[in-house]
Amino acid sequence: MSAEREVKEQELHRKFAVDLFNLAWDLLDREERTQEEDDRMLYAAHASRFHWGEIGTPLQFERGEWQISRVYAVLNRPQAAIYHAQRCLDICTANQIGDFDIAFAYEALARAYAIAGESEKSREYVRLAQQAGEQIEDEGNREYFSSELRTVTELLEE
């Protein structure tokens, strides 16, 4: 493969990864979705992670796994949500990724276990998420994280 073609291929992977991540995020933000939109959201999250897997770094890998876990949690598919949340945490741990990302890895596991009805495990991950969240340097990111973690604790109170 020529160097020029390889660069173009990498550019396409990057474009698809970003565009698909954003599409999945837009669909996640909707209050209501059709079955077709749910499917599209799931496919977009997986496709984004695939493209990052071709050209990205562990940071993009773990963020992709986090998004896939969130999609599965929203779709009430706990086992898949747990699997991808654990992948997110494993990538963070193996690559010393901290701050915002490790906090959200714990949040993803807390959310996944909450929807699975495993409240004890969920509470343990909420505790770990809270500890990690306190270490987030940027105040805006810390506040956003706290608001997201509250949605998990609300699930546990239902």
N, C-alpha and C positions, 0 to 999 in steps of 0.2 A: 504494500500500500504506500502510495506517495505521501510525503510529509504534508502536502497541501490537502490531500483528501482526508488524512488523519485529523488535521486541524478542523476541517469542515465538519467531520463526523463528531468531534468533541463539542463544537459549537452547537450542533443540532441536539446532542444529548443534554447539554446545559439548558438550551431553550425549552425543550420538552419537559425536563425535570422541573424547572421553575414554573412554567405555564400550568402544568398539571397539578403541582402543589397548590398553586393559587386557586385553580378551579376547585379542587377538593375543599380548600379552606372556605371559598365562597359558598359552596353547597352546605358545608357544616354550619355556617352562620345562619342559614335559613331556618325560620321557625317551623315551616312545613315543607315537605318534599314529597314528590310522587315516588312510586316504586322505581320508576325509570331513573329518577334523579338520585335515589339512594344507590342504585347500581352504578350509575355514572360516577358518583362520589367515591365509591369503593374502588372502581377500576382506575380512576384518576390517581388516587393515593398510591396504589400499588405500582402503577406505571411511572409515577414520579420517582418512587424509590428505586425502581429498576434503572432508570436513566442516571440517577445519582450513583448507583452502584457501578456504572460503567466509567464514570469520570470524576466522581466526588471524593470527599474526604470522610473520615469517621464522623465528623460533625454533621455533615449532610446525611450520612447513613442513619445516625441515631435520630435525627429530626424526622426523617422519613418514617422510621419505625414508630416514633411517637404519633405521627399523624395517622398512620394506619391503625394503631391501637385506638386512637380517639374515634375514628370512623366506626370501627367495630363496636366500641362502647355505645356510641349514639345509635347504632343499629341493633343494640341489645344482643350482641353475639359475644358473650363473655370469654369463652375459651380462646377465641382468636385475639380478642383484646388483650388478654393476659399474655399470650405468646409474644405478641409484638411489643408490648410494654416491657417484658423481660428482655427481649432483644435490645431495646433502647437502653435499658439500664446496663446490660452487659457491655454494650459498645462504649457507653460513658465510662464505665469502670476500667475497661481494658485500655482506654486511651486517655485516662486522667482528664476527662471532660467534666467540668464542674459548673459552678454558678447556676445560672438560669436553667441550663440543660439537665443537670443531675436532679435538680428540684422537680422539674417536669417529668423526668423518668419515674421518680417515686410517685408523683401525682397520677401518672398513667396507671401504675400498678394499683394504687389505692382505688381509682375509679373502676378499673376492670374487676377487681375483687368485690367492690361494692355492688356492681350490677350482677355479679355471679352469686350474690347472697352470702358471701364469705366475709361477714362483718369484722371478725377478729383480725384476719389478714389485712383487710382494708384499713382498719384503725392503725395497725402497725405501720403500714406504708404512709398513712396520713402523718403519723408522728415523724417518720423519717423525712417526709416532704417538708414538714414545718421546720425541722432543724436545718435542712438544706436551704429552704427559702429564706431563713434568717441570714444566710451567708451571701445572698444575691447582692452584688455591689450597687447596681443602679436602682435608685428608689422607685422609679416608674415601673421597671421590670418586677421589682419586689412586690409592689402594690398589685400589679396585674396578676402575678402568680398567686398572691393571697386570695384575690377574688375568684380565681379558677379553683383553687383548693377548697374554698367555701362551698362550691357546687358539689364537691364530693362529700363533704360532711353533711350537706343537706340530703343527699341520697341515703346516707346512713341513718338519718333521723326519720325517714319516711316509713 
